[in-house]
């Protein structure tokens, strides 16, 4: 009986040896690939946390530079943020922040550059849209109405459509195209949430252009149209 067991054990060992000889290298390399992938993933997670922490610290410096309203300091810190952490959300927030301050101190070209960077480089459609809206406002200020309108004719998320329509209305009104401006304001009025103050602002614009949108709505309700 013992000899039979010994023979069975020997056969099993021989099978294992044969199997390992045939597939051992493939198994070893597969394990190496899996372990390397796991190590790479761990390193990537660590790198991401490190990048986020460093970007957050630099964002604090961006905020301080904005509060100081020192153009040279803002230029330097924002440039560093773009170079080192351009793919992070902190860089996009920094661009919007410095652009607003650039406008305040009259550096419109610097503001346009910061906003254009977000509009072109950001992977977040929300930040892209916000940058385009603010960029269009600057173009309107320098009377580049066609450029501003071109920006607003691009693609935007549904949540921004009301704001975009309102901005188009502003541009068209400034261009002297009252009819088209009213169309856009009415579109904005329909799209914006009834609970927002911004919708009330659009209503004021329509009233200023001779459109009683509230009265028209009341008539529509009364007549069932």
N, C-alpha and C positions, 0 to 999 in steps of 0.2 A: 504493500500500500504506500509505504514511504517512498519507494522507488518511483511509483506511478506519479505521486505528487511532485517529486523532484523533476521528473520528465516534463510534467505540465508547466512547472515553474520555468524550466529551461526553455520550453517552447515560447512561453510568454515573453521571456527576456529576449529571445531571438527575434520575435516579432517586433518588440519595441526597438531593438537595435536596427532592424531593417527599416522600420518606419522612420526612425531618427536619421538614419543614413540617407534616406530618400527625401525627407522633408525638413530635416533639421536646419539647413541653411535658410530656407524660406521662412520658417518659424522665427528664427533668430532675427532676420532682417525685419520681419513684420513687427516684432516686439520693439526693435530699435526705432522704427518709424513711429509706433504708437507712443513710446516714451518721449521721443523727441518732440512730437506734436504736443504732448501734455506739458512738457517743459516750456515749449514756445508759448503755449496759451497762458501758463502761469507768468512767464516773463512779460507777455503783452498786457496782462491785467495789472501787473505791478507798474509797468511803464505808463499805462493809462492813468492810474491813480497818481503817479508822480507828476505827470504832465498837468493833470487837473489841479493838483495842489499848487504847483509853481505858477500856472496860469492865473489862478485865483489870487495869489499874492501879487502878481504883476498888475492884475485888474485893480487892486486897491491903489496901486501907484498911479494908474491911469485916472482914477477918480480924484486923487489928490492933485494931479496935474490940471485937471479940468477945473477944480475948485480954485486953483491959483490963477487960472486964466492966462497962463504963461504959454504963448504959442510955441516957443522953442522947446519947452519941456514936454508939451503935448505931442509935438512932432516926434521927439526922440522916443518917448515911452510907447506911443502907438506904433511906431515903426518896429520897435523891439517886440511888441506883442504880435504883430503880423509875421515877423521873421521866425519867431520861436514857437508860437502857438496859433498859427493862422487857421488851423483846422478846428479849433475849439470854439465853443459857444461864447467864451469870454472875449475872444477877438472880435466877434460880430457885435457883441454888446458894447465893446470899447469903441468900435467904429461909429455906432449910432450916438454914443455919448459925446465923443470928441467932435463929431459933425455938428451936433446941436450947439456946442460951445463955439465952434468956428463961426457959425452963423451969427451968434451973439456978438462976437468981436469983429465981424465984418470980413472974415477970411472965407469968402464964398468958394473960391477955387479949391481950397483945402477941404471944405465941407463936401463939395461935389466929389472930390477924389475918394474920400472916406466912404461915402454912400455908394459910389460906383463899385468900389471894391466889394462891399457886402452884396450888392445886387448881382454881381458877376461871379463871386467866389463862394458865397454861402450855399450850403446844401439844404438849408432850412427855408422852405417857401414862405414862412411867416416873416422871417427877417428880410428875405429878398423883397417881399411886397412892401414892408414898412420902409425899407431903404428907397424903393422906387417912388413911393408916395412923397417922401421928404425931398428926394432929388427933384421931382416934378415941381414941388413948391419953390425950390431955389431957382429952377429954370423960369418959372413964372415971374419971379422977382426981377430977373434980368431980361424979361420980355422975350424969352425963347419959347414961345407958345407952341410952335410946331414940335420942338424937341420934347416938351413936357407931354404933349398929346400922344406922341409916339411911344413914350414910356407907358402911358396908361392904356394903350391899345394892345399891350402884351397879355400874357397868360397870368391869371391870379387865382388863388384859392377862392372857393365860394364865400367864405367868411369875410373876404375883403371886397366883394363886388359892390356893396353899397358905398363904401369909402371911395372906391375907384370911380364910380359913377358921379359922386359928389365932386371929386377933384376934376373930372372931365367937364362937369358943368361950370366950375370956376374958370377953367382954361377957355372954354368956348365963350363964356360971358365976357371975359377980358378981350377976346378976339373980336367981339362985337356980333357974334352969332347967337342972338338971343333965343331964337326958336330951338336950335340944337341944344343950347344950354338948358332950357326948360325941360326938354326931353330927358336929359341926363339927371337933372335934379329930381324930376318925378320918379325916375327909375331908382335913384338913391332913396327917396322917401318910401317907396314900396319895399325896398330890400332891408332897410335898417330896422332894428328892433324898436317897437313902439315905446318901450320903456326907457330908451336912451335919450339923453339930452341932445345928442348929436342930431337925432331925427328932427327935433324941434328947431335946430339951427338951419337945417335944410328947408324946413317949412318957412322960416323967416326969409330965406333967399328967394323962395318961390313967390312969397307975398310981395317982396320988393320988385319982382319982375311981372307983377300983375296977375299972379295965379293964386286964387283962393282955394287951396287944396282941401282945407277943412270943410269949407262950404260945399265943395263939389262932392266930398265924401258923404256929407249929410244928405244931399239931394239924391245920391245914388242909393243910400239906405232907404230913404222915403219912397223912392220910385221902384225899389227892388231891382235896380240895374247894377 
